[in-house]
Amino acid sequence: MPQKRADNPAAIVVGGGPAGLTAAISLAEGGVHTALVGLRPAKADNRTTALLAGSVAALDTLGVWSMCAEKAAPLRTMRIVDDTGRLWRAPEVKFSADEIGLDAFGYNIENRHLIDALVKRARNLPALTIVEDKVVTVSSQSDSVVVSLKGDKPLRAKIVAGADGRQSLCRAAAGITSDERRYSQNAMTLCLSHSRSHHNTSTEFHTPSGPFTLVPLPGNRSSLVWVLDPDAADELAVLDDLSLAVRIEQAAHSILGKLTVEPGRGMFPLTVSTARRLAGERIALVGEAAHVLPPIGAQGLNLGLRDAATIAELVVAAHRAGRDIGGADVTSRYDRMRRTDVGSRTLAINLLNRSLLSDFLPVQSARGLGLYLLDRIGPLRRAVMREGVAPAAGQPRLMRGEAL
């Protein structure tokens, strides 16, 4: 049941996905009276998320991780295998978490379990009110933001964290536009069980159409993200589970043995979108309202959680100092703090994806050389691993395991 609404929250979070829930919990934990507004999706989210170590640290600090840790699988080893079949083929590269002093790079968890844990934690915070209603409009004013609802009277707050997805009302209210690019690729996502152990190893096959990535889940189960050209995606989409399992096993070179496809497949086009500003007019964009990335390299939701932790850190600090929590100094600093992280991750994923699609020999050679150097040069490999798990830029306190 929804909690009793609060008419005068200090902050409003629009959007009840993982990034929005994390932002709302973080703000409330920091003593900021917050309203979390929006409807939960009618359709269950059957995808999974590989939460990197910083994201796990944040969720642990917020009291969420203990509620779902047993439903997650550790990612102790990551393999990259060149399966392009081209003239210039890169060597297989393995990254081991213990090489940089970690038990695991992160944990893979089904989104439904993560969301359930976040909702449970949110409902137990006195400073957080959950308003389960459809947001109709968002209007920014000089001293506040008004969020109009379908079934109740409007809410007003000093700042809004817009975590309302790709078609964000909050982004439009702030007058922020996005740069968007569509790839000629689709991604198939699903979970499967298998006869052989994954040994807590994530394996990414680089194919001519994009990555084919198997990520461990608890037990003899894994999640799959398979990036395909549109014709191949259409062909696979109509297969029954048994036939699809055979095709997946072939693509995986049988490393996990016999496969069984579980219910809940997804298929969607690959898109990259980045907001030209990440905040303004008392509105801070979080998660897919700010950036959309292909499901490559486990960056999308981890970026969104860093967004959530960063805006909460800035707002809580302003609140404790008695400053305007939605003032231009807060929103402009949020924009500066997040821009480098978002921009660098977007660029890296775009370059990797394009290098797989390119038939241009120098591009193939450059990708192969890069992986060869990672395989052969230990300090370089360890630096790349550390940056992937805990980026030097834009690492908020929660991601370091520090309470706000």
C-alpha positions in Angstrom: 0.0 0.0 0.0 1.3 3.5 -0.7 2.4 5.5 2.2 0.5 8.6 3.3 1.4 11.5 1.0 3.3 14.6 2.2 2.2 17.9 0.8 5.5 19.8 1.4 8.5 17.6 0.7 11.9 19.2 0.3 12.7 17.0 -2.7 10.8 15.0 -5.2 12.1 12.0 -7.1 10.1 11.2 -10.2 10.4 7.6 -11.4 10.4 4.3 -9.4 13.1 2.3 -11.2 16.3 1.3 -9.5 18.0 4.7 -10.1 15.0 6.7 -8.8 14.6 4.4 -5.8 18.3 4.8 -5.0 18.1 8.6 -5.2 15.0 8.7 -3.0 16.5 6.4 -0.4 19.8 8.3 -0.4 18.1 11.6 0.1 15.9 10.3 2.9 18.8 8.6 4.6 20.5 12.0 4.6 17.6 13.6 6.4 16.0 15.3 3.4 12.2 15.0 3.5 11.5 13.3 0.1 8.6 12.2 -2.0 9.1 9.3 -4.5 6.4 9.8 -7.2 5.4 7.5 -10.1 3.7 4.3 -11.0 5.5 1.0 -10.9 5.7 -0.7 -14.3 2.8 -3.1 -15.0 5.1 -5.5 -16.7 7.8 -7.3 -14.6 11.4 -6.4 -15.6 13.0 -9.7 -16.6 16.4 -8.2 -17.3 19.5 -8.5 -15.0 22.1 -6.0 -13.9 25.8 -6.5 -13.3 26.3 -4.3 -10.3 29.9 -3.2 -10.1 31.7 -3.0 -6.8 31.0 0.7 -6.2 27.3 0.2 -6.8 27.3 -2.8 -4.3 29.1 -0.6 -1.8 26.4 2.1 -2.1 23.5 -0.3 -1.8 25.2 -1.9 1.2 25.7 1.5 2.9 22.0 2.3 2.3 20.9 -1.0 3.9 19.6 -2.5 0.7 22.2 -5.1 -0.3 21.6 -7.4 2.7 18.0 -7.8 1.4 19.0 -9.2 -2.0 22.6 -10.3 -1.8 21.7 -14.0 -1.7 20.0 -13.7 -5.0 23.1 -12.3 -6.8 26.1 -14.1 -8.2 29.7 -12.8 -7.9 31.6 -11.8 -11.0 35.1 -13.0 -10.2 36.5 -13.4 -13.7 35.7 -11.7 -17.0 36.8 -13.3 -20.3 36.8 -11.5 -23.7 37.0 -13.9 -26.6 37.4 -12.8 -30.2 34.8 -14.7 -32.2 34.8 -12.4 -35.3 36.5 -14.9 -37.6 38.3 -12.1 -39.2 42.0 -12.0 -40.4 43.1 -9.9 -37.4 41.9 -11.8 -34.3 42.7 -10.6 -30.8 44.0 -13.0 -28.1 41.6 -14.1 -25.4 41.9 -11.9 -22.4 41.0 -12.7 -18.8 40.5 -10.2 -16.0 40.5 -11.6 -12.4 39.2 -9.6 -9.5 41.8 -10.9 -7.1 44.5 -9.3 -9.3 43.3 -5.9 -8.0 42.6 -7.1 -4.4 38.8 -7.7 -4.8 36.8 -10.7 -4.1 34.6 -9.9 -7.1 34.3 -7.1 -9.7 30.6 -7.0 -8.8 27.4 -9.1 -8.7 24.8 -10.0 -11.3 21.2 -9.8 -10.1 17.8 -10.0 -11.6 16.2 -6.5 -11.7 13.0 -7.8 -10.1 15.0 -8.9 -6.9 16.9 -5.6 -6.8 13.7 -3.5 -7.2 11.9 -5.5 -4.5 14.8 -4.9 -2.1 14.9 -1.2 -2.9 11.1 -0.8 -2.4 11.2 -2.7 0.9 14.0 -0.3 2.2 12.1 2.7 0.8 9.0 1.8 2.7 10.9 1.7 6.0 12.3 5.3 5.9 10.4 7.9 7.9 11.7 10.8 5.7 10.5 9.1 2.5 6.9 9.2 1.2 5.9 7.0 -1.7 3.2 8.4 -3.9 1.9 5.8 -6.4 0.3 8.0 -9.0 0.8 9.0 -12.6 2.8 12.2 -13.2 1.0 14.4 -15.7 3.2 17.5 -15.9 6.3 18.9 -14.3 6.7 22.6 -14.1 9.8 24.5 -13.0 9.4 27.8 -11.3 11.9 30.3 -9.9 11.7 29.0 -6.3 10.3 25.5 -6.7 9.2 22.7 -9.1 5.5 21.6 -9.3 4.7 18.0 -10.1 1.1 17.5 -11.1 -0.5 14.1 -10.6 -3.4 12.3 -12.3 -5.3 11.3 -9.1 -4.3 13.8 -6.5 -3.3 17.4 -5.9 0.1 18.7 -7.1 3.3 18.3 -5.1 5.8 21.1 -4.8 9.5 20.9 -3.8 12.8 22.9 -4.0 14.4 20.3 -6.3 13.3 17.3 -8.5 15.4 14.4 -9.4 14.1 13.2 -12.8 14.5 9.5 -13.0 11.5 9.1 -15.4 13.2 7.3 -18.3 13.9 8.0 -21.9 10.7 10.0 -22.6 11.4 12.2 -19.5 8.8 14.8 -18.6 11.4 16.3 -16.2 14.0 16.7 -19.0 11.4 18.5 -21.1 10.4 20.7 -18.1 14.1 21.8 -17.7 14.3 22.7 -21.4 17.1 20.1 -22.0 17.5 18.4 -25.3 19.3 15.1 -26.0 21.6 13.9 -28.7 20.5 10.5 -29.9 22.0 7.9 -32.2 20.4 4.6 -33.3 22.5 1.6 -34.2 21.5 -1.0 -36.8 21.5 -3.6 -34.1 19.0 -5.2 -31.7 19.8 -6.8 -28.3 18.2 -10.0 -27.2 18.1 -10.4 -23.4 17.0 -13.5 -21.4 18.0 -15.8 -18.6 18.9 -19.5 -19.0 19.9 -22.5 -17.0 22.8 -24.8 -18.0 24.3 -28.2 -17.2 27.9 -26.9 -16.6 29.1 -24.5 -13.9 29.9 -20.9 -14.9 32.5 -20.7 -12.2 31.5 -17.1 -11.5 33.0 -16.1 -14.9 31.4 -13.7 -17.3 32.3 -14.5 -20.9 31.9 -11.9 -23.7 32.3 -13.2 -27.2 33.1 -10.4 -29.7 31.2 -11.2 -32.9 30.8 -9.3 -36.2 27.3 -8.1 -35.1 28.3 -7.1 -31.6 29.0 -8.7 -28.2 27.4 -12.0 -27.1 27.7 -11.9 -23.3 27.0 -14.6 -20.7 26.9 -13.3 -17.1 26.6 -15.6 -14.0 23.5 -15.9 -11.9 23.2 -18.0 -8.7 23.4 -21.7 -9.3 23.8 -23.1 -12.8 22.0 -20.1 -14.4 23.2 -17.1 -16.4 21.8 -14.1 -18.2 22.5 -13.4 -21.8 22.8 -10.2 -23.8 23.1 -11.0 -27.5 23.7 -8.0 -29.9 22.5 -8.9 -33.4 21.9 -7.3 -36.7 18.2 -6.8 -37.4 17.7 -9.7 -39.8 19.3 -12.2 -37.4 17.3 -10.7 -34.5 14.0 -11.2 -36.5 15.0 -14.8 -37.2 15.7 -15.7 -33.6 12.7 -13.9 -32.2 10.3 -16.4 -33.8 12.1 -19.5 -32.6 10.6 -21.7 -29.9 12.6 -22.0 -26.6 14.1 -25.4 -27.6 15.3 -24.2 -31.0 16.6 -20.9 -29.5 18.5 -22.8 -26.9 20.3 -24.8 -29.6 21.3 -21.6 -31.4 22.6 -20.0 -28.2 24.6 -23.1 -27.3 26.2 -23.0 -30.7 27.1 -19.3 -30.3 28.5 -20.0 -26.8 30.6 -22.9 -28.2 29.0 -25.1 -25.6 31.0 -23.7 -22.7 28.1 -24.0 -20.4 26.8 -27.3 -21.7 23.2 -28.0 -22.5 21.0 -24.9 -22.2 17.4 -24.2 -21.2 15.8 -20.9 -22.1 13.7 -19.4 -19.3 10.5 -17.4 -19.8 10.8 -13.6 -20.3 12.8 -12.9 -23.4 13.4 -9.3 -24.4 14.3 -7.7 -27.7 15.0 -4.0 -28.3 16.9 -1.7 -30.6 20.3 -0.3 -29.6 20.3 3.4 -28.9 22.7 5.9 -27.5 21.3 9.1 -26.1 22.9 11.8 -23.9 21.3 14.9 -22.5 23.1 18.1 -23.5 22.9 19.2 -19.8 22.4 16.9 -16.8 20.6 19.5 -14.7 19.0 22.9 -14.7 15.9 24.8 -13.6 15.9 23.0 -10.2 15.8 19.6 -12.0 18.6 17.0 -12.0 18.4 14.2 -14.5 19.2 10.7 -13.2 19.5 7.4 -15.1 18.0 7.0 -18.5 16.5 10.5 -18.3 20.1 11.6 -18.6 21.7 8.9 -20.7 20.9 5.7 -22.6 23.6 3.3 -23.4 23.6 -0.1 -25.1 23.8 -3.1 -22.8 27.6 -3.4 -23.3 30.1 -3.4 -20.5 27.7 -3.2 -17.6 27.6 0.6 -17.6 24.0 1.7 -18.0 22.5 1.2 -14.5 25.8 1.6 -12.7 26.0 5.1 -14.3 22.4 5.8 -13.1 23.3 4.7 -9.5 26.3 7.1 -9.6 23.9 9.8 -10.7 21.6 9.0 -7.8 24.4 9.0 -5.2 25.9 12.2 -6.6 22.7 14.3 -6.5 21.8 13.0 -3.1 25.3 13.9 -1.8 25.0 17.5 -3.1 21.5 18.0 -1.9 22.1 16.6 1.6 25.2 18.8 2.0 23.2 21.9 0.9 20.4 20.9 3.3 22.7 20.6 6.3 24.4 23.9 5.4 21.0 25.7 5.3 21.4 26.5 1.6 18.8 26.3 -1.2 18.9 22.6 -2.1 17.7 23.3 -5.6 19.7 26.4 -6.3 21.9 26.9 -9.4 25.1 26.1 -7.5 23.8 22.6 -6.7 22.4 21.8 -10.1 25.4 23.2 -12.0 27.8 21.3 -9.8 25.9 18.1 -10.4 26.2 18.7 -14.1 29.9 19.2 -13.9 30.5 16.2 -11.6 28.6 13.8 -13.8 29.5 15.0 -17.3 33.0 13.5 -17.5 31.9 10.1 -16.2 28.9 9.9 -18.5 30.9 11.2 -21.5 33.8 8.8 -21.1 31.7 5.7 -20.7 29.6 6.6 -23.7 32.6 7.2 -25.8 34.3 3.9 -24.8 31.1 1.8 -25.5 30.6 3.5 -28.8 34.2 2.8 -29.9 34.0 -0.8 -28.9 30.8 -1.4 -30.6 31.9 0.4 -33.8 35.2 -1.6 -33.9 33.2 -4.8 -33.9 31.0 -3.7 -36.8 33.8 -2.3 -38.9 35.4 -4.3 -41.8 38.1 -1.7 -42.1 41.4 -3.6 -41.5 43.2 -0.8 -39.5 40.2 -0.6 -37.1 40.3 -4.4 -36.6 44.1 -4.3 -36.0 43.7 -1.5 -33.5 41.1 -3.4 -31.5 43.3 -6.6 -31.6 46.4 -4.6 -30.5 44.5 -3.0 -27.6 43.4 -6.4 -26.3 46.9 -7.9 -26.8 48.4 -5.1 -24.7 45.8 -5.6 -22.0 46.7 -9.3 -22.0 50.5 -8.7 -21.9 51.0 -5.6 -19.7 50.0 -6.2 -16.1 50.0 -2.6 -14.9 47.9 -1.5 -17.8 45.4 -4.3 -17.3 45.1 -3.6 -13.6 44.6 0.1 -14.3 41.8 -0.6 -16.7 40.2 -3.0 -14.2 40.3 -0.4 -11.4 38.8 2.3 -13.7 36.1 0.0 -14.8 35.0 -0.9 -11.2 35.7 2.5 -9.5 36.1 5.4 -12.0 38.6 8.0 -10.9 36.1 10.7 -12.1 32.7 11.2 -10.5 33.0 8.6 -7.6 30.5 9.8 -5.0 30.8 9.0 -1.3 28.2 6.3 -1.3 30.2 4.4 -3.9 33.2 4.5 -1.6 31.0 3.0 1.2 30.7 6.3 3.1 27.4 7.3 4.5 26.0 10.8 3.6 
